[in-house]
Amino acid sequence: MIENVLGLPSMEEILKTTEPTPDVNIITDIDINEQELAAVLKMAETAGNNLEILDGAHDHNVSMDEIHEKTLKHADELMDLGFNVDQRSAATIFEKANMLYKTALDAKSSKRDSQLKTMKLMLEKRKLDLEEKRLKHEMGDVAVDADAFIVDDRNALIKLMREAKDED
């Protein structure tokens, strides 16, 4: 046995000498608000959809992967062929293989660029959503038309704030 070779105690001896683990208290009383649960589930679903886009469910990503794989396969075949022909013909074959490797690299770069653009758009959307939530929180539940805002200069805003303070 390995225990004898390494000079380790057997499993039975270890189990006899160790004390049993204490019972673990399981918390069964969890107070979860249904609205919080719905919000978490919606966020998880959104994250799952976003990951599908980034992981290759998007047509562009799939097509770029196919192009990358096919061109690498053909470039490898051309490289093998180039090693098995005379030097005069090999130069042209290696040049064509090099162009195929460049195409494969461009396909992979295009896929990554597409993923980065998608992530950037998602971040911008999230930023806009958070800004919208912040504005709704500041204004309450009152819907305000965006064209209804009037922008004053600094002095006019200070005057309005002083008037509001005096009214309070």
N, C-alpha and C positions, 0 to 999 in steps of 0.2 A: 504494500500500500504506500501511497505517497506520503501519508502522515508519518510512517516509520522511517522513510528515507530522509525526510526533512526534519524529523524529530519533533513533530507537532502532536498535540493531544488529539484523540479521536473526537468525532462529533458527539458521541454519547457522553463523554467526559465533560465536554464543554457545556452541553445542555444540563447536566447534573449540577454543575458548579454555578451556573448563572441563575440569578433570581428572576422570577417571572416579571414581566412588565406590568406596571399598574394599569388599571382600567382607564380608558380614555373617555372623558366626558364628551358626549356628543350633544351639540346644541341643536335642539329641534324647534325651539321657539324663535322663529325669525320673523321680524315685522318688516315686510316689504310692501311698499306703496305700489299699487298697480300702475300708476302713471310713470313712476321711476323705472319699473320693469319694462313697460312698453317702450320708453325712451332708450333703454339699454338694448333691447332687442332690435329696435329700428337702427341704432348706431352699428350694431354687429352686422345686420343685413347690408347696410350701406358699405361697411368696410369689406365685407365679402364680395360685393359687386365690384368694388374698386380693385380688389386683388385679382379677380377674374380678368379684368381688363389688362392688368399689368403682367399676369402670368401667362398670357398667350391665347386667351379666348378671343382677343381682338384679331380681326382678319389680317391686318398689316403684320402683326407679330408672327402669326403662323406662316404667312407667305415668305417673310424674311428668313425664318428658320429653314424653310424648305429650300430656298435659294442658297443659303449658306451650306447646307448639307450636300446638296447636289453639286455645287461648284467645287467644294472640297474633294468630293469623291472623284470628279472628273480631273481635277488638278493632280491628284495623287496618281491616277491612271496615266496621265501625260508624263509625269515625272518618271514613273516606272518605264514607260516607253522610251523616254529620252536617254535613260541609262543603257538601253538595249539597242541603240542605233549608232550609226557613225557620228563623228563629232560635227560634221558639217550640218547634218539634219537635226542634231540634238539641240543646237543653239536656238533654232526656231521653235522647237517643241518646248524647251524650257522657258522661252519668252512667253509663249501662249499659256503655259502653266502659271507663270507669274501673274499674268493678267487675270486668270481665274481666281488665284488667291486674293488679289486685290478686290475682285467682285465679291468674294465671300466676306472679306473684311468690311466692305462698304455695306453689305446687307446687314451684318451684325451691328454696325454703327448706326444704321438707319433705325433698326429695332430699338436700340438703347435711346436714341434721340427721341423717338416716338414715346417711349415710356417716360422719359424725363419731362417732355412737354405735357403728357397726361397728368403726371404728378404735380407739375406746376399749376396746371389748370384746376386740379382738385384743391390744392392749397389756396389758390386765389378764391375759389368758390367758398371754401370753408371760412376764409377771412371775411368775405362779404356777408355770409350767413351770421357769423359772430357779431359783425358790426350792426347788422339788422336787428339781431336780438338785443344788443346793447341799447340801440335807439328805441326799440319797443319798450324796454325796461325803464328807460329814462322818461319816456312820454306816457307810460301807462298803456292801457288798452285802447287809447284813442287813436283812430286811424287819421293820419295827417297826409295831405297831398304834398308831394315833394316840391311842387312848383309854388306852394303857398309860403315858403320861407322867404323872409326879407332879411338881407344881410346889412347890418349897420356898421358904422365905424366904431372904434374903441370907446370914444367918449359917449356915444349914444348908448352903447351897451352898459357902461358904468352907470349912466343916469337911470336906465331902466332897472338895474340891480338895486340901486339906492332907493328908488321908488317902491320896489317890491319889498325891500327890507323895512321901510317906513310903514307900509301897510300891515306888516306882520306885527 
